[in-house]
Amino acid sequence: MTDAGVLDLAQRAIAITMLISAPVLGVGLVVGLLVSVFQAATQIQEMTLTFVPKIVAVAAVLVLFGPWIMRSMVNFTSKLFCSLPNLVH
Protein backbone atom coordinates (compact mmCIF):
# COMPACT_ATOMS: atom_id res chain seq x y z
CA MET A 1 0.00 0.00 0.00
CA THR A 2 1.37 3.37 -0.97
CA ASP A 3 1.55 6.46 1.18
CA ALA A 4 -1.12 8.11 -0.95
CA GLY A 5 -3.46 5.16 -0.41
CA VAL A 6 -3.00 5.31 3.35
CA LEU A 7 -3.63 9.06 3.39
CA ASP A 8 -6.72 8.69 1.20
CA LEU A 9 -8.13 5.96 3.43
CA ALA A 10 -7.42 7.98 6.57
CA GLN A 11 -9.00 11.07 5.03
CA ARG A 12 -12.16 9.18 4.09
CA ALA A 13 -12.37 7.60 7.56
CA ILE A 14 -12.04 10.98 9.29
CA ALA A 15 -14.57 12.55 6.94
CA ILE A 16 -17.19 9.86 7.57
CA THR A 17 -16.54 10.06 11.31
CA MET A 18 -17.11 13.81 11.31
CA LEU A 19 -20.19 13.46 9.13
CA ILE A 20 -21.94 10.86 11.28
CA SER A 21 -21.03 12.51 14.58
CA ALA A 22 -22.16 16.01 13.56
CA PRO A 23 -25.91 15.63 14.32
CA VAL A 24 -25.32 14.19 17.80
CA LEU A 25 -22.63 16.69 18.75
CA GLY A 26 -24.58 19.61 17.29
CA VAL A 27 -27.73 18.83 19.24
CA GLY A 28 -25.72 18.24 22.41
CA LEU A 29 -24.05 21.62 21.96
CA VAL A 30 -27.30 23.49 21.33
CA VAL A 31 -29.14 21.85 24.23
CA GLY A 32 -26.18 22.50 26.55
CA LEU A 33 -26.13 26.15 25.53
CA LEU A 34 -29.88 26.53 26.07
CA VAL A 35 -29.67 24.88 29.50
CA SER A 36 -26.77 27.14 30.47
CA VAL A 37 -28.70 30.25 29.42
CA PHE A 38 -31.73 29.02 31.35
CA GLN A 39 -29.61 28.36 34.44
CA ALA A 40 -27.99 31.79 34.21
CA ALA A 41 -31.35 33.51 33.81
CA THR A 42 -33.06 31.68 36.67
CA GLN A 43 -30.01 31.14 38.89
CA ILE A 44 -30.97 27.47 39.28
CA GLN A 45 -27.74 25.51 39.73
CA GLU A 46 -29.13 21.96 39.84
CA MET A 47 -26.57 19.46 38.52
CA THR A 48 -29.13 17.10 37.02
CA LEU A 49 -30.57 19.97 35.01
CA THR A 50 -27.40 20.03 32.93
CA PHE A 51 -27.28 16.31 32.15
CA VAL A 52 -30.85 15.07 31.76
CA PRO A 53 -31.92 17.34 28.87
CA LYS A 54 -28.70 16.58 26.97
CA ILE A 55 -29.10 12.84 27.46
CA VAL A 56 -32.71 12.95 26.29
CA ALA A 57 -31.85 15.12 23.27
CA VAL A 58 -28.90 12.95 22.24
CA ALA A 59 -31.00 9.79 22.61
CA ALA A 60 -33.73 11.34 20.44
CA VAL A 61 -31.18 12.30 17.78
CA LEU A 62 -29.73 8.79 17.82
CA VAL A 63 -33.19 7.33 17.34
CA LEU A 64 -33.94 9.80 14.54
CA PHE A 65 -30.58 9.62 12.74
CA GLY A 66 -29.66 6.05 13.73
CA PRO A 67 -30.67 4.41 10.45
CA TRP A 68 -28.76 7.00 8.42
CA ILE A 69 -25.68 6.66 10.64
CA MET A 70 -25.79 2.87 10.35
CA ARG A 71 -26.23 3.03 6.56
CA SER A 72 -23.28 5.41 6.26
CA MET A 73 -21.04 3.18 8.36
CA VAL A 74 -22.07 0.02 6.50
CA ASN A 75 -21.49 1.69 3.12
CA PHE A 76 -18.04 2.89 4.16
CA THR A 77 -17.11 -0.50 5.59
CA SER A 78 -18.35 -2.43 2.55
CA LYS A 79 -16.44 -0.10 0.20
CA LEU A 80 -13.36 -0.57 2.37
CA PHE A 81 -13.67 -4.37 2.30
CA CYS A 82 -14.25 -4.36 -1.46
CA SER A 83 -11.14 -2.26 -1.99
CA LEU A 84 -8.90 -4.44 0.22
CA PRO A 85 -7.53 -6.51 -2.67
CA ASN A 86 -6.47 -3.30 -4.41
CA LEU A 87 -4.85 -1.91 -1.25
CA VAL A 88 -2.57 -4.85 -0.49
CA HIS A 89 0.22 -5.49 -2.96
C-alpha positions in Angstrom: 0.0 0.0 0.0 1.4 3.4 -1.0 1.5 6.5 1.2 -1.1 8.1 -1.0 -3.5 5.2 -0.4 -3.0 5.3 3.3 -3.6 9.1 3.4 -6.7 8.7 1.2 -8.1 6.0 3.4 -7.4 8.0 6.6 -9.0 11.1 5.0 -12.2 9.2 4.1 -12.4 7.6 7.6 -12.0 11.0 9.3 -14.6 12.6 6.9 -17.2 9.9 7.6 -16.5 10.1 11.3 -17.1 13.8 11.3 -20.2 13.5 9.1 -21.9 10.9 11.3 -21.0 12.5 14.6 -22.2 16.0 13.6 -25.9 15.6 14.3 -25.3 14.2 17.8 -22.6 16.7 18.7 -24.6 19.6 17.3 -27.7 18.8 19.2 -25.7 18.2 22.4 -24.0 21.6 22.0 -27.3 23.5 21.3 -29.1 21.9 24.2 -26.2 22.5 26.5 -26.1 26.2 25.5 -29.9 26.5 26.1 -29.7 24.9 29.5 -26.8 27.1 30.5 -28.7 30.3 29.4 -31.7 29.0 31.3 -29.6 28.4 34.4 -28.0 31.8 34.2 -31.3 33.5 33.8 -33.1 31.7 36.7 -30.0 31.1 38.9 -31.0 27.5 39.3 -27.7 25.5 39.7 -29.1 22.0 39.8 -26.6 19.5 38.5 -29.1 17.1 37.0 -30.6 20.0 35.0 -27.4 20.0 32.9 -27.3 16.3 32.2 -30.8 15.1 31.8 -31.9 17.3 28.9 -28.7 16.6 27.0 -29.1 12.8 27.5 -32.7 13.0 26.3 -31.9 15.1 23.3 -28.9 13.0 22.2 -31.0 9.8 22.6 -33.7 11.3 20.4 -31.2 12.3 17.8 -29.7 8.8 17.8 -33.2 7.3 17.3 -33.9 9.8 14.5 -30.6 9.6 12.7 -29.7 6.1 13.7 -30.7 4.4 10.4 -28.8 7.0 8.4 -25.7 6.7 10.6 -25.8 2.9 10.3 -26.2 3.0 6.6 -23.3 5.4 6.3 -21.0 3.2 8.4 -22.1 0.0 6.5 -21.5 1.7 3.1 -18.0 2.9 4.2 -17.1 -0.5 5.6 -18.4 -2.4 2.6 -16.4 -0.1 0.2 -13.4 -0.6 2.4 -13.7 -4.4 2.3 -14.3 -4.4 -1.5 -11.1 -2.3 -2.0 -8.9 -4.4 0.2 -7.5 -6.5 -2.7 -6.5 -3.3 -4.4 -4.9 -1.9 -1.2 -2.6 -4.8 -0.5 0.2 -5.5 -3.0 
